[in-house]
Amino acid sequence: MRMDAAAHDPVVQMLGISVDFPGTRALDGVDLTLYPGEVHALMGENGAGKSTIVKALTGAYRVSAGEIRINGSPVSFTGTAGAEAEGIAAAFQEVDLCGNLSIGENVMLGREVRGRWGISWAATHRRASEILAELGLADLDPRAPLGALAPAIQQLVAIARAMVVHPKVLVLDEPTSSLEPVEVERLFRVIRRLRDQGVAILFVSHFLEQVFAISDRVTVLRDGRSQGVYPTRDLDRTELISLMMGQDIATLRTIGSQRRAHRVDPRGAPLFRAQGVGRRGEIEPTDLDLHRGEVVGLGGLRGSGRSELALLVAGVMRRDSGSMSVAGKQVGAAGPGAGTRSRVAFASEDRRDGGVIGELSLQDNLILALQAQRGWARPISRDERDAVVEHFMAAFNITAPSPATPVRYLSGGNQQKVLLARWLATRPRVMVLDEPTRGVDMASKVEIQARVAEMAMEGVAVLFISSELEEVVRLSDRIVVLKDRRKIGEVSNGPGVTVDTIIEMIAADNELDD
Amino acid sequence: MSTVTSFDNRPTSVEPKREGGPARWLKAHLGLLPTFAALLIFLAMIVYGEIAYGRILQASTVSNLLINNAHLVILAVGLTFVILTGGIDLSVGAVIAFSSVAGVLLTNAGWNPWFVIVLMVLIGSLFGLISGVLIQFFDVQPFIATLAMMFLARGLASMLSTTPERLADESPMRGLATQFKLVDGPRVNDLVITPGVIIAVVVVLVAVFLLHRTRFGRTVYAIGGSEQSSTLMGLPVVSTKLWVYVISGTLAGVAAVVYTARLGSAQNITGIGWELDAIAATVIGGTLLMGGAGFVLGSVVGALVLGLMNVLITRDGGIRPETTTIITGGILLVFVLLQRAVASRRRE
């Protein structure tokens, strides 16, 4: 079924591509060759140059050296329209569609079918449903509003939009970062279908397993340079990781063994105790105990109530049943302020909207919670601030031009580290971390995991949420499993517990339900 | 409802069940709800007026409603474009003042009246263009840019004259207010129309075509939905936003012509607060102030609701005219709350 890539002539050849930004060279002599009917994965950490090469290929960036050939003939793009004319289409990480318009309109926006009386809506919607059907999405009504769809389906609609022009090359930039496994599978079916139609697909992703599941060949980038091209089936996971990040892999292993060594069964009264805490429509009443120095992971699919439980525990969301106590003292039901007072800290899942404040400087972001804890009447002195900031920048290895840099100019990984540091500065007793490693590069991920482990060793009780079950299993002492907005069980972590254990728990519960 | 199934080789059982009938239609067209509500209020006002005061549903009243509010309808259409993109244009009332005072002065100075009419419209376009350039290329907030234009236009109008400038009765511009009897009713109950009303109707029809049948119009909606997405989708965001303000300004110029023709005079204080009336009409008609959702025809209904309200208050006689603004405020509030409700339903 899979076409033999080498038998065809390449559709895209990028030869010795360099892209310069003021002061830096983002891409340095990278080669990338795409064949029709292949899925080519582009791997690398954040900042490795993946987005840059994607933008060079889609005409958003101008290349400063090197040559792009389409079907053998050299081209030079002056904008995205130029690349589109050459048959290169792209769907990006964030779903860039308009929620106020219909599905069909989003697919066809700017390419509506026109008749004598302007746009012919019948023909436009017909064309849209043809394209949706080609992708196996015939169940979508093109006249329905896009905003009502789940983000995952919107992602597929974005791909449908890219397919309107029948491109030779489809670039998918981190298409799976917000998808659940089932949805990823649906996306993969679409990708395979397009591949079999002879489209060359450039698949950019962080997720190793997905790259192994879908791609035929892999190009690995590091620091703006190509680390080589490999047939996926000949590539070993460890090898790929070390290509991407170099030596950090050893660190990853140590965290796991450290946690394993540290793992003890909790003794004595829990530091944090929630009894029957719930909220109608969000999560059913749940019991949860957190001990000092313990990492408790929340396992479950996205939408299983993980974030909701976190919000309740942190006091951000008002509970309508149950009670919570920290070190034996009751916690009021009102607002994040109550949580902060009892030294329960919460790092939100949504870095941009619920976490760091992009316009504020790194240092101001870092001391925000500390200042809030103290109250506005007792400002933190400049010396103290500098000391705190210096300490955490060093401890978390935050790389930034200066402490005064606005946070939005930092990479995702660094932003996340600032967010963690902000809460650690308040010396919390309970730390709730909702997806602290989502969308950050490998190196930052490893560092964040190491910090979480360290935090626990210093006696903080950590509630840890991640979509990556591997991470949950690696870090947690206990794992609380959620499903369909209720707690279905709890496992004490140990050598026998793997990702599969959790998945089986979730699956087994399903059978009982039916 | 899927029109094409030939490509779909999966078993039909996979297809999710769809709600049928009105429930599904309503769900897909939730955005129409505020506009329908505006229409409903309009009809309710007619019914109430007919019962309470009588002589509402008669040709002369309808004619007067249209003739007296043609300029407001035109303004509301212009603002609909702007508001759909998520912007605002506060300058239109002042632009009318400047354009009409300049027009009357030039006509009275003996300039070719047709040329003057074109000039009046172009004055509007120019102000719109300046607003658009400020917003698009100098990154000024629409509120501030058009506020500046508002002060500028009002000031220029006052520089020209601070007293009412009468238009000579024989001037061809007044011809735009000539009343043509369409239906010769009993006594004074005639269905009358003026070129001004026809201009308003043409403006509305062209706007409907532009917004719903051209890529330009769809780009307007897309920008209102998400400007960033629109840019990334390769839509001509910059030129569209520029055009939107040019359209709003141009229609302010057109409204100036229609209003001046009807009144036969112009003054520097004309049109104070009209931009707000037009915004109110647009919002009552169901256009979201955040942009991305709404209809031109809704704005027309909104303008007529405001116009009819004045008629009813005049008819009543007992209500003090000052109350008008209170009632306008009340209606506006109800509609904004309705929109919030719809918006939150949508997010589910």
Interface residues (C-beta under 8 A of the other chain):
Chain A: T80 A81 E84 F92 D96 L97 C98 G99 N100 L101 S102 E105 L109 G110 E112 R114 W117 G118 I119 H125 R126 S129 E130 A133 E134 G136 A138 D139 D141 R143 A144 P145 G147 A148 R161
Chain B: M1 S2 T3 V4 T5 S6 F7 D8 R10 V14 E15 P16 R18 K27 A28 L30 G31 F209 H212 R213 T214 R215 R218 T219 Y221 A222 G224 G225 S226 Q228 S229 S230 L232 M233 G234 L235 G292 A293 R346 R347
